Structure formats: C-alpha cells, structure tokens
Amino acid sequence: MSQSNIMPGFKPALGFTVVYLSLVVLIPLSTLVFNSFQLSWDDYVAIITHKRVLASFRVSFMAALIAAAIASFFGVVVAWVLVRYTFAGKRFFHALIDLPFALPTAVAGIVLATIFQPSGFLGKLLMDTVGVQVAFKPLGIVVALIFISIPFVVRTVEPVLLEFDTSMEEAAASMGASRVQIFSKIIFPNIFPAILTGFALSFARGVGEYGSVIFIAGNIPYVSEVVPLLIVTKLEQYDMEGATAIALSMLVVSFLLLFVINLLQLWARKRSGQL
C-alpha cells in the first residue's frame, strides 16, 4: 500500500484542512494584506517610522528578547529538576508549569499587576529593599513575558533531557571529568538546539503578547507602550490606515520568526540524528 493510501479518506480530509485553514488563517490574513495595498509606499513608511511607532516596536522587541533570555535560563533549570530529580509534589509542579497556557492572559496580567504594584506584596518588598518599581514600568512587561514564556522552554527542553543517554555522563565521570565539564561538553551541546527553539518560541510569543502586559505595563507612550496596544489604540481612534500598516509589519515579523523557528527545529533534528 502506498503512503498516500494509508489514511482512509485522505482527499476529503485534505480538502477539509484546506477549507479550515482558508477560513481561519488565510482569508483574514489576506484581507489585511489587501487592505494595506490602499496605502502608498510613502504613507506606509511615514506610519512605520513615526517616533511613537518605533518606540513601541523597541519596547516590544527589547522586552521580549530580555524575557526570552531569562525564561530560557530558568526554563532549563526547571526542566532539569523535573527530569533528573524525584520529590513530593512533582505532578503538581508539572501541572503548574502549564498554568500560563490555560490561564487567560488578562487574568495573569491582573494578578501580576496586583502583586507587583507599589502597594502589593512583592512590589512593596522590592521598593523597600532595592528601590525598584516593577508594575507600570517597562520592567513589568518583562516580568509578564517571563511568566508566559517559561512553559515554552520547559516543554521544549524536557523531552530532550528525557531521551538523553546518561551512559555518556557515566563514561565521562569514570574518566575523571568534573560535573561542570560533563555539563558543558556533553549535556549542553545536546540540549542547546532545544534551548534555542524554546528561546525562539518565547520571543515570538512575547512580541505579540497583549493581555498579560497591558495591566502591568503602565502603557505610557514612548516608555511602556507595546505594539499590540498601539494597534488597538489606532483602531479606537478609527485610524484604520495606521492600524493596518502596523499590523502588517507585525505579520511580516511573525512570519519571519516562524521561518526561523522551523529552521531551528530542522537543524535540531539533523543534529540529533548525527549524535
């Protein structure tokens, strides 16, 4: 039996998939692209290069980049603990890792803003001890993005650690290698592609995040205003051209990020096949 005939009803299933993707993804995105054709190139450039727009892009990308880097570090630590150690409440912590996936982002934003505001528990503690304000500052955006980004890293690195052959560690230890050498020379090169993929996923999620950010960011133009909020603001002001231009730019960035993620996953599969 040929590979195309393994799945019964392949052609109807393929047709349903194409129709579904067209209705949910392709038609809405194509509408955005077609609407952008109403803008001239000069108008598009003028909108995108406006100081407020550039500031919002800078805030979104810098916050997402910092949050993804921090989430990658702590995500690897969490994945390592969950895979390599047995302790009471391990199942509970496994479920807790997925909480940002299930929790509405707006709820997460309200909770984080309540905790980290100057009168909140952690916010007051940080203000009194180190004089740092988290909520209603760009730092609040980073905190919110770390909260929603860590699961991407944990769930990407965890399967690789589960499949890792510990006999290589034992062989290195028997030859006198230290723990640092074992991790840096054996473990880290094997999990690095997964870390990179988790970082890219976290960064991509952070760039377009809205719900968990608007309650803790302060939303001050040129300071803590993210791109999704600026798009909503343009729509509320009936500035369809401005919202379309900014949304199109975000669409292009999202496609580029997905392309990079797919390349990283392909590289990771090839690398794992060579090891």
DRENDO-1510 file (C-alpha; in Angstrom, 1 decimal, always signed):
<recs>
REC; n; res; u; v; w
REC; 1; MET; +0.0; +0.0; +0.0 .
REC; 2; SER; +1.4; +3.4; -0.9 .
REC; 3; GLN; +2.0; +6.0; +1.7 .
REC; 4; SER; -0.8; +8.2; +0.4 .
REC; 5; ASN; -3.4; +5.4; +0.8 .
REC; 6; ILE; -2.5; +4.6; +4.4 .
REC; 7; MET; -5.0; +7.2; +5.8 .
REC; 8; PRO; -8.6; +6.4; +4.8 .
REC; 9; GLY; -10.4; +9.4; +3.3 .
REC; 10; PHE; -7.2; +11.3; +2.7 .
REC; 11; LYS; -8.6; +13.6; -0.1 .
REC; 12; PRO; -11.7; +14.6; +1.9 .
REC; 13; ALA; -9.6; +15.2; +5.0 .
REC; 14; LEU; -7.1; +17.3; +2.9 .
REC; 15; GLY; -10.0; +19.3; +1.5 .
REC; 16; PHE; -11.4; +19.9; +4.9 .
REC; 17; THR; -8.0; +21.0; +6.2 .
REC; 18; VAL; -7.5; +23.5; +3.3 .
REC; 19; VAL; -11.0; +24.9; +3.8 .
REC; 20; TYR; -10.5; +25.2; +7.5 .
REC; 21; LEU; -7.1; +27.0; +7.2 .
REC; 22; SER; -8.5; +29.3; +4.5 .
REC; 23; LEU; -11.4; +30.4; +6.7 .
REC; 24; VAL; -9.4; +30.8; +9.9 .
REC; 25; VAL; -6.0; +31.8; +8.7 .
REC; 26; LEU; -5.6; +32.6; +5.0 .
REC; 27; ILE; -8.6; +34.8; +4.3 .
REC; 28; PRO; -8.2; +37.1; +7.4 .
REC; 29; LEU; -4.5; +37.5; +6.7 .
REC; 30; SER; -5.1; +38.1; +3.0 .
REC; 31; THR; -7.7; +40.7; +3.9 .
REC; 32; LEU; -5.1; +42.5; +6.0 .
REC; 33; VAL; -2.6; +42.4; +3.1 .
REC; 34; PHE; -5.1; +43.6; +0.5 .
REC; 35; ASN; -6.2; +46.5; +2.8 .
REC; 36; SER; -2.5; +47.5; +3.1 .
REC; 37; PHE; -2.4; +48.0; -0.7 .
REC; 38; GLN; -4.6; +51.1; -0.2 .
REC; 39; LEU; -1.6; +52.7; +1.3 .
REC; 40; SER; +1.2; +54.1; -0.8 .
REC; 41; TRP; +4.7; +53.2; +0.0 .
REC; 42; ASP; +5.4; +56.7; +1.3 .
REC; 43; ASP; +2.4; +56.6; +3.6 .
REC; 44; TYR; +3.4; +53.2; +4.9 .
REC; 45; VAL; +7.0; +54.3; +5.6 .
REC; 46; ALA; +5.7; +57.5; +7.3 .
REC; 47; ILE; +3.5; +55.5; +9.6 .
REC; 48; ILE; +6.1; +52.9; +10.5 .
REC; 49; THR; +8.9; +55.4; +11.1 .
REC; 50; HIS; +6.8; +57.6; +13.3 .
REC; 51; LYS; +8.6; +58.1; +16.7 .
REC; 52; ARG; +5.7; +56.6; +18.7 .
REC; 53; VAL; +5.6; +53.5; +16.5 .
REC; 54; LEU; +9.3; +53.0; +16.6 .
REC; 55; ALA; +9.3; +53.4; +20.4 .
REC; 56; SER; +6.5; +50.8; +20.7 .
REC; 57; PHE; +8.5; +48.4; +18.5 .
REC; 58; ARG; +11.6; +49.0; +20.6 .
REC; 59; VAL; +9.7; +48.3; +23.8 .
REC; 60; SER; +8.1; +45.1; +22.4 .
REC; 61; PHE; +11.2; +43.6; +20.9 .
REC; 62; MET; +13.6; +44.5; +23.7 .
REC; 63; ALA; +11.2; +43.3; +26.4 .
REC; 64; ALA; +10.5; +40.1; +24.5 .
REC; 65; LEU; +14.2; +39.5; +23.9 .
REC; 66; ILE; +15.2; +40.0; +27.6 .
REC; 67; ALA; +12.2; +37.9; +28.8 .
REC; 68; ALA; +13.0; +35.1; +26.4 .
REC; 69; ALA; +16.7; +35.0; +27.6 .
REC; 70; ILE; +15.7; +34.9; +31.3 .
REC; 71; ALA; +13.0; +32.4; +30.6 .
REC; 72; SER; +15.5; +30.2; +28.7 .
REC; 73; PHE; +17.8; +30.1; +31.7 .
REC; 74; PHE; +15.2; +29.4; +34.3 .
REC; 75; GLY; +13.3; +27.1; +32.0 .
REC; 76; VAL; +16.4; +24.9; +31.6 .
REC; 77; VAL; +16.8; +24.7; +35.4 .
REC; 78; VAL; +13.1; +23.8; +35.9 .
REC; 79; ALA; +13.2; +21.2; +33.2 .
REC; 80; TRP; +16.4; +19.7; +34.7 .
REC; 81; VAL; +14.8; +19.5; +38.1 .
REC; 82; LEU; +11.6; +17.9; +36.8 .
REC; 83; VAL; +13.5; +15.3; +34.8 .
REC; 84; ARG; +16.5; +14.4; +37.0 .
REC; 85; TYR; +15.0; +14.5; +40.5 .
REC; 86; THR; +12.2; +12.8; +42.3 .
REC; 87; PHE; +10.4; +14.8; +45.0 .
REC; 88; ALA; +7.0; +15.1; +46.6 .
REC; 89; GLY; +4.5; +17.2; +44.6 .
REC; 90; LYS; +6.3; +16.6; +41.3 .
REC; 91; ARG; +3.0; +16.1; +39.5 .
REC; 92; PHE; +1.7; +19.3; +41.0 .
REC; 93; PHE; +4.7; +21.3; +39.7 .
REC; 94; HIS; +4.3; +19.7; +36.3 .
REC; 95; ALA; +0.7; +21.0; +36.1 .
REC; 96; LEU; +1.8; +24.4; +37.5 .
REC; 97; ILE; +4.3; +24.8; +34.6 .
REC; 98; ASP; +1.3; +24.6; +32.1 .
REC; 99; LEU; -0.7; +27.1; +34.0 .
REC; 100; PRO; +0.2; +30.1; +31.8 .
REC; 101; PHE; -1.1; +28.1; +28.8 .
REC; 102; ALA; -4.5; +27.5; +30.5 .
REC; 103; LEU; -4.8; +30.8; +32.4 .
REC; 104; PRO; -6.4; +33.7; +30.4 .
REC; 105; THR; -3.7; +36.2; +29.8 .
REC; 106; ALA; -5.8; +39.1; +31.1 .
REC; 107; VAL; -6.2; +37.3; +34.4 .
REC; 108; ALA; -2.4; +36.7; +34.6 .
REC; 109; GLY; -1.9; +40.4; +33.9 .
REC; 110; ILE; -4.3; +41.5; +36.7 .
REC; 111; VAL; -2.7; +39.1; +39.2 .
REC; 112; LEU; +0.8; +40.3; +38.3 .
REC; 113; ALA; -0.2; +43.9; +38.5 .
REC; 114; THR; -1.8; +43.4; +41.9 .
REC; 115; ILE; +1.2; +41.6; +43.3 .
REC; 116; PHE; +3.9; +43.9; +41.8 .
REC; 117; GLN; +2.2; +47.3; +42.2 .
REC; 118; PRO; +3.9; +49.6; +44.7 .
REC; 119; SER; +1.4; +48.7; +47.4 .
REC; 120; GLY; +1.4; +45.0; +46.5 .
REC; 121; PHE; +3.2; +42.3; +48.4 .
REC; 122; LEU; +6.2; +41.8; +46.1 .
REC; 123; GLY; +6.1; +45.4; +44.8 .
REC; 124; LYS; +6.3; +46.9; +48.2 .
REC; 125; LEU; +9.1; +44.5; +49.2 .
REC; 126; LEU; +11.1; +45.4; +46.1 .
REC; 127; MET; +10.6; +49.1; +46.6 .
REC; 128; ASP; +11.6; +48.9; +50.3 .
REC; 129; THR; +14.7; +46.7; +49.8 .
REC; 130; VAL; +16.2; +47.7; +46.5 .
REC; 131; GLY; +14.1; +50.7; +45.4 .
REC; 132; VAL; +12.9; +49.0; +42.2 .
REC; 133; GLN; +9.4; +49.5; +40.9 .
REC; 134; VAL; +8.1; +46.7; +38.7 .
REC; 135; ALA; +4.5; +47.5; +37.9 .
REC; 136; PHE; +3.6; +50.3; +35.5 .
REC; 137; LYS; +7.2; +50.3; +34.2 .
REC; 138; PRO; +9.0; +48.5; +31.3 .
REC; 139; LEU; +10.3; +46.1; +33.9 .
REC; 140; GLY; +6.7; +45.0; +34.4 .
REC; 141; ILE; +6.4; +44.0; +30.8 .
REC; 142; VAL; +9.5; +41.8; +31.1 .
REC; 143; VAL; +8.1; +40.1; +34.2 .
REC; 144; ALA; +4.7; +39.4; +32.5 .
REC; 145; LEU; +6.5; +38.0; +29.4 .
REC; 146; ILE; +8.7; +35.8; +31.6 .
REC; 147; PHE; +5.6; +34.3; +33.2 .
REC; 148; ILE; +4.1; +33.3; +29.9 .
REC; 149; SER; +7.4; +32.3; +28.2 .
REC; 150; ILE; +8.9; +29.8; +30.7 .
REC; 151; PRO; +6.5; +26.9; +29.7 .
REC; 152; PHE; +7.7; +27.1; +26.1 .
REC; 153; VAL; +11.3; +26.5; +27.2 .
REC; 154; VAL; +10.5; +23.8; +29.8 .
REC; 155; ARG; +8.3; +21.8; +27.4 .
REC; 156; THR; +10.9; +22.0; +24.7 .
REC; 157; VAL; +13.9; +21.0; +26.7 .
REC; 158; GLU; +12.2; +18.4; +28.9 .
REC; 159; PRO; +11.7; +15.7; +26.2 .
REC; 160; VAL; +15.3; +16.1; +25.1 .
REC; 161; LEU; +16.5; +15.5; +28.7 .
REC; 162; LEU; +14.2; +12.5; +29.0 .
REC; 163; GLU; +15.7; +10.9; +25.9 .
REC; 164; PHE; +19.3; +11.8; +26.8 .
REC; 165; ASP; +21.6; +8.8; +27.2 .
REC; 166; THR; +23.0; +9.1; +30.7 .
REC; 167; SER; +25.6; +6.5; +29.9 .
REC; 168; MET; +27.7; +9.2; +28.2 .
REC; 169; GLU; +27.7; +11.1; +31.5 .
REC; 170; GLU; +28.8; +8.0; +33.4 .
REC; 171; ALA; +31.6; +7.3; +30.9 .
REC; 172; ALA; +32.9; +10.9; +31.2 .
REC; 173; ALA; +32.7; +10.7; +35.0 .
REC; 174; SER; +34.6; +7.4; +35.0 .
REC; 175; MET; +37.4; +9.1; +33.0 .
REC; 176; GLY; +37.7; +11.9; +35.7 .
REC; 177; ALA; +35.6; +14.6; +34.1 .
REC; 178; SER; +34.1; +17.1; +36.6 .
REC; 179; ARG; +30.4; +17.9; +36.7 .
REC; 180; VAL; +31.0; +21.2; +35.1 .
REC; 181; GLN; +32.9; +19.5; +32.2 .
REC; 182; ILE; +30.2; +16.9; +31.8 .
REC; 183; PHE; +27.5; +19.5; +31.5 .
REC; 184; SER; +29.4; +21.9; +29.3 .
REC; 185; LYS; +31.0; +19.3; +27.0 .
REC; 186; ILE; +28.3; +16.6; +26.8 .
REC; 187; ILE; +24.9; +17.7; +28.1 .
REC; 188; PHE; +24.7; +21.3; +26.9 .
REC; 189; PRO; +25.6; +20.6; +23.3 .
REC; 190; ASN; +22.8; +18.0; +23.1 .
REC; 191; ILE; +20.1; +20.2; +24.6 .
REC; 192; PHE; +21.3; +23.5; +23.0 .
REC; 193; PRO; +19.1; +23.1; +19.9 .
REC; 194; ALA; +16.0; +22.6; +22.1 .
REC; 195; ILE; +17.0; +25.7; +24.2 .
REC; 196; LEU; +17.3; +27.7; +21.1 .
REC; 197; THR; +13.9; +26.5; +19.9 .
REC; 198; GLY; +12.4; +27.4; +23.2 .
REC; 199; PHE; +14.0; +30.8; +23.2 .
REC; 200; ALA; +12.6; +31.5; +19.7 .
REC; 201; LEU; +9.1; +30.4; +20.7 .
REC; 202; SER; +9.3; +32.5; +23.8 .
REC; 203; PHE; +10.5; +35.5; +21.9 .
REC; 204; ALA; +7.8; +35.1; +19.2 .
REC; 205; ARG; +5.1; +34.8; +21.9 .
REC; 206; GLY; +6.4; +37.8; +23.8 .
REC; 207; VAL; +6.5; +40.1; +20.7 .
REC; 208; GLY; +2.7; +39.8; +20.1 .
REC; 209; GLU; +1.5; +39.5; +23.7 .
REC; 210; TYR; -1.2; +41.8; +24.8 .
REC; 211; GLY; -3.5; +40.6; +27.6 .
REC; 212; SER; -0.9; +39.9; +30.3 .
REC; 213; VAL; +1.0; +43.1; +29.5 .
REC; 214; ILE; -1.5; +46.0; +29.4 .
REC; 215; PHE; -2.4; +45.7; +33.1 .
REC; 216; ILE; +1.2; +45.9; +34.4 .
REC; 217; ALA; +3.0; +48.0; +31.8 .
REC; 218; GLY; +1.6; +51.4; +32.5 .
REC; 219; ASN; +1.0; +51.9; +28.8 .
REC; 220; ILE; +2.9; +55.2; +28.6 .
REC; 221; PRO; +3.6; +56.3; +25.0 .
REC; 222; TYR; +7.4; +56.2; +24.2 .
REC; 223; VAL; +8.1; +54.4; +27.5 .
REC; 224; SER; +6.0; +51.3; +28.1 .
REC; 225; GLU; +3.6; +51.1; +25.2 .
REC; 226; VAL; +3.8; +47.8; +23.3 .
REC; 227; VAL; +2.9; +47.3; +19.6 .
REC; 228; PRO; -0.4; +45.3; +20.1 .
REC; 229; LEU; -1.7; +48.1; +22.4 .
REC; 230; LEU; -0.8; +50.7; +19.8 .
REC; 231; ILE; -2.7; +48.8; +17.1 .
REC; 232; VAL; -5.8; +48.7; +19.4 .
REC; 233; THR; -5.4; +52.5; +20.1 .
REC; 234; LYS; -5.3; +53.2; +16.4 .
REC; 235; LEU; -8.5; +51.2; +15.9 .
REC; 236; GLU; -10.2; +53.0; +18.7 .
REC; 237; GLN; -9.3; +56.3; +17.0 .
REC; 238; TYR; -10.6; +55.0; +13.7 .
REC; 239; ASP; -7.1; +55.3; +12.2 .
REC; 240; MET; -7.5; +52.2; +10.0 .
REC; 241; GLU; -4.5; +53.1; +7.9 .
REC; 242; GLY; -2.2; +53.3; +10.8 .
REC; 243; ALA; -3.5; +50.1; +12.4 .
REC; 244; THR; -3.2; +48.3; +9.1 .
REC; 245; ALA; +0.4; +49.4; +8.5 .
REC; 246; ILE; +1.5; +48.4; +12.0 .
REC; 247; ALA; -0.4; +45.1; +11.9 .
REC; 248; LEU; +1.2; +44.3; +8.5 .
REC; 249; SER; +4.6; +44.9; +9.9 .
REC; 250; MET; +3.9; +42.6; +12.8 .
REC; 251; LEU; +2.6; +40.0; +10.4 .
REC; 252; VAL; +5.8; +40.1; +8.4 .
REC; 253; VAL; +7.8; +39.8; +11.6 .
REC; 254; SER; +5.7; +36.9; +12.8 .
REC; 255; PHE; +6.3; +35.0; +9.5 .
REC; 256; LEU; +10.0; +35.6; +9.8 .
REC; 257; LEU; +10.0; +34.3; +13.4 .
REC; 258; LEU; +8.1; +31.2; +12.4 .
REC; 259; PHE; +10.5; +30.7; +9.5 .
REC; 260; VAL; +13.5; +30.9; +11.9 .
REC; 261; ILE; +11.8; +28.6; +14.3 .
REC; 262; ASN; +11.2; +26.0; +11.6 .
REC; 263; LEU; +14.9; +26.3; +10.6 .
REC; 264; LEU; +16.0; +25.8; +14.2 .
REC; 265; GLN; +13.8; +22.7; +14.5 .
REC; 266; LEU; +15.1; +21.3; +11.3 .
REC; 267; TRP; +18.7; +21.9; +12.4 .
REC; 268; ALA; +17.9; +20.3; +15.8 .
REC; 269; ARG; +16.5; +17.1; +14.1 .
REC; 270; LYS; +19.6; +16.9; +11.9 .
REC; 271; ARG; +21.9; +17.5; +14.8 .
REC; 272; SER; +20.1; +14.8; +17.0 .
REC; 273; GLY; +20.4; +12.4; +14.0 .
REC; 274; GLN; +24.2; +12.9; +13.9 .
REC; 275; LEU; +24.7; +12.4; +17.6 .
</recs>
